[in-house]
């Protein structure tokens, strides 16, 4: 027996199709048009083998009966996101969490940065469990900021507006997918170029470096600036000159980006390997009773 929870969408999840094909009876529950699904109205519900209930409310009596009997529950992708929105709303509402209620966009900035870097670390480590958890933490930041924005008396917007703008952006910047084709898009590289063209028109940018987030790490910022101006025909011989540390780092990052590399990722990879070797050397030294390491101890335990 299977309960299919469709949330607020009429599109059923792919995982429900085998159950529907093999069902002896399909019932249309709360929020579901029986005629649209060629299903039996829930008013005639009777539990039995190979019964499938399509519903928008897992708390309705028929669903509760099937679930209590051990039925499988299949949710439409995205339905738990609505649950997350509801939890966030509860936390910010009267009677919710005092700490959550006190936060604003500025106070949450540090957490957004921290959670983003923790997600990046999970990706670099290939840690699937951490990846899943950190994606949730980043999603929490999105929900939190959207809820705070919805409370603004002068210019309110919430998660629906945020998601709606995202959908419009994705559809508008993928005409080759949603608008019957785009001759300018032939492969991934041409799509990236087309994305930037459409963004330039959409945002009415006056400069090739408009929209570059200057708050990002310096290496990534240098690479992004170089990439943007290169698309505008900027010659590499006009990159910053000088023997100073800043000029040298900027040029190295810029040239790496123009060569198709990601200088921020490359530098982070070297830094992470260096960190791992430091820890390994310290463990090796402790194993033979060495406490405070001197230069010769570091060399002796550095390894290959």
N, C-alpha and C positions, 0 to 999 in steps of 0.2 A: 504494500500500500504506500502511496506517495502523496504528500501534500506539496503542491507547487504554489509558492507565494510570489505573485507577480509585482508586488509593490504598486506603483502608480502608473506603470507602463503596460500597454497591451502586448508588448513583445515578450515572448517566452524565452527563457534561457535555453541554450542548446542542450544542456544536461537533462532537460525535462523531456526531450523528444522521444527517447527510448521508452520511457514510462507511458507517455501518451499513446504511442503506437501499440503498446502491449496491453493497454487498459481495457477492461471489460466494460467499465462505466466511467465517464468523465462528468464531474459535476461542476457547475459554475457557482462560485460562492460570492462573498461580499465584493461589490464593485466590479463584477465581471458580467458582461452581456452573454447570456446563455446562447442566444441565437448566433452571435458572432463566432462562437467556438463550437457550435453544433453540440452543445453540452446540455445535460439535464439540470434544471434549476435546483438549487440546494434545498428548496422546500421539500423535494422528493428524496433527499439524501438517505442512504442506507449503507452502512459500512459493510465491506466484504472484500474478498480477494481481488486484486488488480483494480482497485478503485483509485482514481486520481481526482483531487479537488483543486481547482484553480481559484485562488482567492487573493484579495488584497489585504486581508486581515487574518493573521494566524491565530487571533484570539476568538474568532467566531466559533460557536459550538461545534460545528462539523469538523473544523480544523483541530480544535482541542481534542475531540474524540479520537481522531486519527493519530495525532501526535502522541497522545497518552498510550496508544496501542503500539507505539514503536515505529510509526511511519517515518519515512525519510522526508526531510524538508529541503526543497530546492528553491533558492531565492534568485530572483532576477538580479544580475550584476548591477550594483549601484544602490540597491535598497538599503544596505547597512550604512551607506553614506548619509541617508536621510535620518537614520538613528543617531549618527554622530552629530548631525546638525541639531537634533532635538536635545541631545545631552548638553551640547554647548549652550543652547538657549536656556536650559534649566539652570546651568551653573551661573549664568549672568542675570537670571531673574530674581526677584525678591524671594528670599528663603533659600537661595542657592549658596554658592561658596563665597565667603567674604573676600578672600584673596583674589579670586577671579573677577569679582565685581569691581575691585579697585584698579584693575589694569587698564592701560590705554595703549595706543599704538607705540608711543615712545618707550614705555616701560617694557614692552614685549620685544623690542629690537634685539636685545642680547640673546634671547632664547631662540629667535629665528636664526641668527647667525650660528649659535651653538648646535642647534638641531640639524642645520644644513651641513655643517662640517662632520657631524656624527654620521649622517647619511653618506657623505662622501667617503668616510673611512670604511663604512660597511661595504661599499661598492669596491673600494680598493682591496679590501681583505677577502672579498668573495664570500662574505658571511651572509648566507641567505636568511637566517633567523634574525640577525641584526638589521638586515636590509628591510625586512617586513616591518619590524618594530619602528625603525627610524622613518620610514615612509609615513607611518601613522603619526609620528610626532611632528613631521613637517605639515601633514594635513591638518593637524590640530592647530598649528599656527595660522593656516589659511582660514579655518573656521572661526578662530578667535578674533582675528582682525576683521573679518566680514561681519561678525556679530557686533563688534564695537562700532563699526561704520554704520550699521543699521540704526544705532541709537543716536546718531548725530542729528540734532534738531534742524540744522540748516541745509545739510546736503546728505541725506540718508541713502545708503544702498546696502544691500545684504548679499548673502551667498547666491541667491537666484540671479541677481544682476551680474555678479562676478562670473558665474558659470555661463550666463547668457552672452556676455561679452566675449568670453573665451570661445564659445561655439561659433559666434559670428566671425571671430578672427581666424579660427582654423578653417572654416568653410571658405572665407574670402581669400585666404592665402593658398588655398589648394584648388584653384579652378580646374586643374587637370583631373581632379577626382570628383568634384561636385558640380561642375558647370559644363560638362560635355567635352572636356579636353582643353589643353593649352599647348600650342605648338612650340612655345618657348621652353617647355619642360620635356627633356629627353632622358635624363638620368638623375641620380642623386645630386651630382655637382650642379647641373643646370637648375634643379629645383631650389637648391640653396641660394643661387644667384637670383632666381625669380622671386624667392621669398623676400630678399632684401629690397628688390625693386618695388614690389607691392607694398612693403612696409614704408618705404620712402614716400610713395604717393599717398598712402593712407594717412600717415602722420604729418604730411606737408612739411617735411624737414628741409631746412635751408642749408644745413652743413652736413658734410659726410660723417662727422663725428657726433651729430645730434643723437641722443638716445643711448650713448655709451655710458654705462653705469660707472661713475668715477669712484664709487665706494668699494669696488671689488679689489682683491689683492693686487699689489703693484705690478707683479709679473704678468698676471692675466690682463690688467689694464693696458700695459704697454703693447702686448700682443694684439689686443682687440683694436686699439687705436691704429696700429700699423695695418691691420687687415682692412679696416674701414677706408683709410685714406688710399690704400693700394687699389681698391675698387674704383676710386675716383681718379686714378691715373697718377698718383703721387710717386715721384721718383725716389728710390732708396738712398740716393746720395744726399738727400735733404734730411735724413734722420739726424737726431741730435749728435753733435760733435763734441769731443773732449775726452780727456783721460780720467775723468772722475768716475767714482763708483756708480753713480746714478746713470750717467751717460752710457757707460759700458754695459750695465745691466739692461738698460732700455734697448740698446741696439741688438744685443744678443737675443732678448725676448722677441723683438720685432722681426728679426731675420728668421728665427725659428718658426714663428707663426706664418710668415710668408712662404716658408718651405713646406707648409702643410702639417707642422707639428703643433702640439699644444704645450707651450713652455711651462705653464702652471702645473699641468699634469706631470710633465717630465721632471720638473724640479721637485715636486712632491714625492715622486717615486724614488728619486735619489735620497731625499731627506728621510723617507720611511726606511729605506735599506740601511742608511747610516745609523738611524735609531736602533734598528734590530741588531746591528753589529756591536754598537755600544753596550746594549743589554747583554749580548752573548759574551763579550769580553769581561764585563763585570761579574757575570755568573761564573765564568771560568776562573777568574782570580779568587773569588770567594771560595770556590771548591778546593783550592789549595791553601786557604788560610790567609790570603792577601786582603787587607782591609782597604786602606787609602792607597789608591794607585798612583805611582809615579810614572814619568814618561817611559822608563824602561819596562815597567809592568804593562802599560798599555800596549807597547809594541810586542811584548812576549805573548799576550793573550788576545791580540787583535784577530788572528786567524786569517784564512784566505778569502 
